[in-house]
Amino acid sequence: MKTLLATAVLAIAGVVTVHAADLAPVTGHWTKLGEHSSALVYYIDEPDGFHVVVTTQQGAREKAAVARFETVLAAGQSAAVSIPRAAGETPARVVLSNAGGHLHIAEPPDSVLPSDRQTIAGEVKMASAQAKQMNELYASMKERVSKPDLDLATIRDIMENLHLAAIEPEAVTYAEVEADGVPALWCIPQGCDPDRVLLHSHAGGSVVTSMHTDRKAIGHIAKVVGARALVVDYRRSPEHKFPAQIDDMERAYRWLLARGIRPENIASIGHSVGGNLAVSLALTLREKGIPLPAAILSVSPWYDMEAKNETLDSNADTDALITRAALETFRELWIGGTGVAWNDPRVNMLYADLTDLPPIMVYYGAHEVLAGEAVEFAKRAKDAGVEVSLHSLPEGQHNFIWGAGRVPEADQAIEEVGRWLRSKLGLAASAAARSQVAAGNAD
């Protein structure tokens, strides 16, 4: 990609200042980083760096863009981009940087979250009707459980209905088992590789939901991956406080090893508090010298017990399900009275030593209150030398995978998750090998 119609280009120590002339609106398949001062920023991550497009707009429509600048930012480079708007209007200006493999709006940093992704093809995609229906389901759940006179048993019964967001996956069967005394549920896609396993920690703040709530969503993921999934029904708080949950996940992992499943054929996955547990399990295993799983998938993760990230407030109006108050309640029910501090690395992954962990995929919804800590964790993991893949679902809600089979955006994210997990579990290679054997037999 080349710089188009740029004038007055000044390069000093990797910083480029550009004034761009009028160009056509953005076309093609891009990702939206964000906007500031009427400038819209899109990018594609390529081996040679971030291919960046900055446009201006009139009103709030990208299709009315009056200028566009394109460039490539290699690692460590920054660009200060100033481009004209409509006649008589102040030029739009943004400062971008490619730091640590992430593209940032470096100055000013407010109003945009790094990697808040919006795929476009000529114009911004709007949320599907199915996604809006899922938001309505979430909002109704939040309203129902907010009544002050409800006991915990009733709240749990209401929250179990979140499984209704998903459609039953075809060609997937289920079997309840005891994993060394821990209740669990196998999700078994037809034709899957029985030697590959997704070990799943369910959502619910350690307090609500169960393996049954996640059954359909994880069935969809298992089907895309082509592996079995073991959904663990770990003990819940407040009846069983920390560390009961991670203890149960460790027992299930050891149970898999005892049944002949090799660690390199296991992925530790989870969402919400389960996304925390998926990472915590690997940390626990590392400290005990137990072989680690091949990969970690952490969706809509709840990592930060200190609740410091700004998106807890800035996304409060867009998150249809989770509130700061709910998270504080879950935190108290989980670790309150245990002597475990909010910054204890066993429960707060932003304080954990992440060195030597397997590859991690973090996938969050752009509209959820936990978006900021997902980004912060990914940065810390990358700084620790971990292979990290960070993704955001545009307009995505907390635990968006519950929309599996019904919400197109959720299904697209699950396809992306599936490809990544297949690559980490060696399933793509094994499928190719089976095809070669079949071809040889045919000859």
N, C-alpha and C positions, 0 to 999 in steps of 0.2 A: 504494500500500500504506500502511496506517495503523498507528500504534503501538497495541497491544492491551492493555487493562487495566493500563496502567503507572501507578505511583504514585510520589510523591516524586521528580519529574523536576526536575533542576537543570541549566540550560544556562549555561556560562561559557566564553566565547571558543571556541565550537564544540565543547566537551566536554559530554557528557550522561551523567549518572549515573542509573541506572534500577533499580528493584526491581519485578519483574514477578510477577503472580499466575499460578495454574495455568492452563494452556491445553492444547489438544489437541496430539498429535504432529505433526511436520512432514509436509505432504502436497504434492503437486505436483512440478514438475521444477526441482530446485535443484542447486547445486554445493557440495560440501563443501570448506570451506577447511581445517578441521582441528579438533582438540579440545585443550582444556587444562582441568585441574582439574574434570573431569567435565562440562564444558560443550562442546557440539557447535555448530559455527558453519557455517551454510550461506549462500549468497548467489546473487543473479542480478544481472548487470551490465546496467544500464539507462541510457538517456541522462541521466536526472536523478541518477544516482549508483548506489551499490551497495545493493540491497534485501537486507537482512540478517535472518536468523533465528538466534537463539541458543536452544538447548534444553538442559535438563538430562536426565540419564538415571539409571536404576537399573541396576547391573551394567554390561553392555557392549552393551545393545540400545537403539537409538533408539526402538523401538516402545514402550518403557517410560518414555518421557519424561514428567516430571511438571510441567514448566513450559516456557513458550515466550515469547520476546519478539521483536517485529518492529519494524524501523525502516528508515529510508533514510539513508545516509551520503553527503552530497555531497562534492565535491572539497575536501580540506583539513580535513574534519571528523573528529573522533574520538568514540568512545563507550566509557565504562566501564560495563559491564553486570553487575549482580549479581542473580541469580535463585535462588529457593529450590529445595532438593532435597527428598528424602524427610524425614519428620519426624525431628528429632534430628540431621540431618546438616548440615555446614557449607555455606552457600550457595556456588554456583559463581560465579566472577567471571572475566571476560575483558576486556581492553582492546583495542579495534579502531580502526584508522585507515585512512582513504582518502587515501593519499599518492602523488602522482605517477601517479594512475590505477590503482594496485594496492591491493587490500585486504590489510591486514596484521593479524595478531595482534601488537599493538605491545608489549604487556607482560603477562606475560613472553614473550620471543621463542622460548624453547626448546621443543622437542618438535613443532614444526610448520614446514613449509616453505611460504612464500608460494605461492599458486596451485596447491597440491597438490589436484587436482580429483577429486571422487568424485560422479558424478551419482546422484541418488536419486529415487525416486518412491514415497514412503511409507516406504521402508526402503532400506538400503544395498545396492547391487548387488554380488554376489560375482563373482569372476573366472570366466569360462566354462571349460568342460571343455577346449575347444581351447586356451585361453590356458595352462592348466595343462600340457597336453601340450607346448606350445612351451617352457615353462619346463624341462620334463624333457629336451627335446632340447638346450637350452642347457647344462643342468647336465652332461649326458653329454659334450658337446663340451669343456666346461671341464675335466672330469676326464681326458679322453683326452689333451688337449694339455699337461696339467700334469706328465706323466711326464718325469723329468729327462734320459732318454737319447734323446729325440726330436730329430732334426735339423730345420732350418727347412723343408726341402722336404716332409717328412712332416707337419709342423704345417699347412703351407699346404694340403696335400691334404685333411686332416681338416676344416679350416675351410671349404673350398669346399662341403661338404655342408650348410652352413647354408641353402642355397637350398631344401632339402627342406621347410623350414617353410612355404613359400608354395605355393599351387596355381597351375598354369599359367592365365594369364588367357585368356578366350575372345576371339576376333576381334582378336588382336594378332599381328602378324608381326614378324620380326627380320631385320636385314641388317647384316653386319659391314662396316665401312668403315675407311679410313685418313684421319684428320682432320689433314691436313698432316703425315703421318708418325706420328701418334699412333693406336694401335689404338682403335677405338670400336665401339659397337653401337647401331644404330637400333632403337628400340621403336616400332612404327607401328600404332596402333589403327585399325581399320576406320572410315572416315568422318571421321577427324580433320582438323583444319585444318593443312595442311602448312607454313604460314607461321609457326606458333607452335612453339617448341622449349623443352623442359626440358633444360638442360645439367646432367648428373648426375655428381657425384663420389662414388665408392663408398666403403664403410666399410673397416675393417681396420687402423687405426692406421698406415697407409702401408706395412704389412709383409705382411699376409695379405689374403685374399679378392680378388675381381676383378670385372670387368664381368659375368661369368657368374653370380657369386653374387647380384648385385642384379637380374639380368635380369627375373625374374618380378615382383618387388615393384614395380619401376619401370614395368613394363608395366601393372600395375594402376593406378598413379597416372596414367600417361599416358592410359589409357582413361577414367578419371574426368574428367580435365581436358579431353580431346578434342584433345590435341596430340601431336606426336612427342616422343620423349625420346632424347637422345644420351647413352649411358652410356660414359664415357671410361675406358679401361684404362690409367691413368697408370703411369709407372714406379714400382716399389716399392723400399722400403728393405729391407735396408741396401746393396743393390747400387747404388742410386741415391738418395743422401740429399738432403735439402732443399738447393736449391729445385726439384728435378726435378719434383715432383708439381704444384706450382702453375704451373711453366713449361708443363707439358703441358696443364693446364686452360686456360691463356691461349691456347695455340696452337689448341686446339679451338674456343674462343670466336671467335678471329680467323678461323678457317676457316669458321665459320657466317656471319660478317659478309661474308666474301668470296663466299659462295654466295648472297648477297642476302637473308639473314635480318636483319631490322631489330632493333636492340638492344632496343627497346620491346616486341618480341615474344619475348624470351628471358627465362627465369627460371633463375637459378643455384641448383641444389638439391644436397643431399647429406646423408648421415647419418654419425654418429660423426666420424672425422677428415674425412670428406667434408663434414660440416656446418661444420667449420672452413674447409675449402678453398672452400666455397660463398661464405663471407664474404670470405676472403682474396682470392679472384679479383676481387671488386668493388673491394677496396682497391687491388689491383695496377693494375686498369684506371683507377681514379680518379687514381692517381699519375702514370700515363702519358698522361692526357688522352684516353683511349679511352671512347667512349660506354658508359654502364653498362647492365646488364640491367634489366628492369622490376621484378624482385622477387627476393628471396632466401628460400629455404626451408632451414631448418637443423633436422634431426631428430636427437635424441639426441646433441647436438654435444659433441665433445671440444675445448674451447677453452683450457683452463688447463694449460700445461706445468709450472707450479709445483706443481700438485696440492695446492692450499691449502684447497679447499672441504670443509666438514665432512661433507657427504654421502658423500665417499669412504670414510669410516669408519662413519657412522650407517646407511648403506644397504648396507654390506658383506654383511650376512646376507640381504638381499632381492634383490640383483642376482645372477641366475643365470648370467651370462656373463662379466662384466668384474670384474677385481680391481685394486687399487692396484698390485700387483706387475706385472701385465700392462701397465698403462699406463706404468709406469716403464721397462719393457723396450722398449716401442714408442718411447717418447721417446728413449731412448739410440740405438736403431737408426735413428731418423729424423734427429735433429740432433746426436747425440754426435760429437765430433771435428770439427764444422763451424765452431766458434767462435760459433755462434748461441746466445744466452743463453735461459734458460727464460722470461724475461719480454720477449723480443724481440717487438714487435708484429706482426712478420711471421708468427709461429707461435702467439703467445698473444693471442687476440682480446680478452682482458680488459684488455690494455694498448693496443689499437689505437685510433686516431682514427677514430671511426665517423661523423663528420659527413658529411652529403650523400649517405649511402648510400640506395638504394631501400628500399621497404617490406620488412620482414623478418618472417617467421613462424618462431617457435622452438617446437618440439614435442618434449617429452621424456617418458620413462616415470617415473612416480612412484617406482618401486622401484629405479631404476638409480643407480649411484654418481655419475654425472655430472649428476644432477638439479640440484644446487646451483649449478653453474657456468652451466647454462642460464638459470636465474633471474637470476643476477648479470649475465650478458651482456645479457639483455633489459632490465634496469634501466639499464645503462650506455648501451645503444643509445637508449633512450627519453630519457635525460638529454641525449644528443647531438642530440636533435631528430628522430630517425628514427621513422617510423611502425612500431610493433612490435605483433605479435599473439603472445601467449605462451599456450601450452596444455600441459596435462599429462594423460597417459593414466593413469587410476587403476590401480594395481597393474601398470603397464606396465613392461616390461623394456627394456633397451638394444636399440636397433635393432628395435623392435617391428614396423616395417613389413615385416620379413621374414615375418611371419605373414599377409601379404596373401592374401585369398581363402579362408583357412582359419580365422583367428581373428576372431570378430565384432568385438571391441574394436579390432583393427587396421584392419578395414574401415571402421568408423565414423570412426576418425581420418583415414583416407585420404579419405573423403567430405568431411570438413571441410577438409582440406588442398586437395582438388580445387576446392571452391567458392572458396576464397581465391585460388588460383592463377588460376582462370578470371577472377575479377574483376580481377586485376592485369594479365592478358594481354589484356583486352578481349574475351574469348571470349563472355561473357554478352551483351554488346552486339552482337557480330557475329552471334550466333545469332538474336537478336531481329530484326536487320536482314534476315537471310536469310528469316525467317518472314514479314516484311512484304512482301518482294519476291515470295515464293511466293504469298501471299494476293492481291497485286496481279495477278499473272499469271493466277491462277484466275478473277479477275473479268473 
